[in-house]
């Protein structure tokens, strides 16, 4: 999608602090981190959100979650981490491209909101 921020990052049109990439997934550090470790994991395929997943594209989400586990090990998040994916405006999704936030590196608050 030509106007999608994450598609532009994946294409190298916008710089990012890349953490991981393979043929299906791209991961980079969030520019406004909410924890000491805050990484965004996105599929290369443009999918709007978790709400847009179905049997034709759900493998992209599975690949992202496999990458989440790999990145968490790579980042040394042995004490635990949180994975978040916002779907839609009411959830606070600001970029309409499926992505997973990895948050860790400290004790996270128990309450989600």
Buried (B, 14 or more C-beta within 10 A) or exposed (E): EEEBBBBBBBEEEEEBEEBBEEEBBBBBBBEEEEBEBBBBBBBBBBBBBBEEBEEEBEEBBEBBBBBBEBBBEEBEBEEEBBBEBBBEEEEEBEBBBBBBBBBBBEEBEEEEE
